[in-house]
Amino acid sequence: MAATPFGQSLNLVGVLSESKRIISAHSRHFLALSVFFLLPLAFSLIIFPTLQTTLSHQSKPYHVNSLLRGAAAGSFPSILFPLLYLLFVVVLSLSAVSTITYSTFHGFYGRPVRLAAALKSMINSFLPLLLTAFASQIVELLVCSAFGLFLGLVAKGLELLGFHNVLDSKYFIIFCVVVLVALVLVLVHLQVNWALAPVVAVVESKWGFEPLRRSSYLVKGMRRVSFYLLLLFGVLIGFSVWINSTPSSGSFEDVWKCLNFVLQTVAGSSFLTLFMLYNVAANTVLYMYCKALNGELAWEIAEEFAREYVSLPFDDAKVPHVVFVAQA
């Protein structure tokens, strides 16, 4: 790890700069991980609307009572493809987060980053990541249900008070918009506090609700940077998916139309892969900076260098690195 004072880099620019430094120092390693996990994920996100449109044109939607009959007849059930795609996305996403987080964490310390070790880390990190993601989804579902229940109770209460056609009232619609905005703000607040949860699950081997609590503790004092990262990569990734995943209607008999589709898909997948790579790496660097701000990183660095110098007792002439943390 470079002996750079953190006090000058505890911001968005510092996180992105450190992420770029780590990725550039191990460019072939991160390129391999991106090709294995992120590139197929990015390609699938872009191509999925076109595939779904093509399949929907080839077959009519199945009813519940005809699902088994359609499967027995050799037809592809319309519900099966989205489920398989969801499984594909979950597996690739968690694998990418596991390996890239592991590599960025060790790259931050200046340790050797090996592809075999990164792939092996998935064995220990996949299940904690999955359980942590499941726990976060439960909390978000409960929050959304609470807001929905609140709106339902308000509407029912107004009807009991004698107000008719409450749902068609413009005032109630405005009230619903206000509640929806409040819900979005609450969800964003949760995402800002939980930004480090995947890193905690990988690095500290915690799972479930514990990484969410740990992330909320660590991110104190750095919530603004966490929000900026969430906003930056949310916009970049969301815009890339939106602008490149427009469902293609019609045939590709026109050569130029087909070539344009291929070029757009390739370019969009490349940029989306890059954005997702930096997103995972930046969250890992933010985790390290938050630990530094909470006074946890200095002790780990001391242990890191202590192990190096204890293993080399004959090298007494060397002066240990001096690493200090200045709180912003």
Secondary structure, 3 states (H helix, E strand, C coil): CCCCCHHHCCCHHHHHHHHHHHHHHCHHHHHHHHHHHHHHHHHHHHHHHHHHHHHHHHCCCCCHHHHHHHHHCCCCCCCHHHHHHHHHHHHHHHHHHHHHHHHHHHHHCCCCCCHHHHHHHHHHHHHHHHHHHHHHHHHHHHHHHHHHHHHHHHHHHHHHCCCCCHHHCHHHHHHHHHHHHHHHHHHHHHHHHCCCHHHHHHHCCCCCCHHHHHHHHHCCCCHHHHHHHHHHHHHHHHHHHHHHCCCCCCCCCCHHHHHHHHHHHHHHHHHHHHHHHHHHHHHHHHHHHHHHHCCCHHHHHHHHHHHHHHCCCCCCCCCCCCCCCCCC
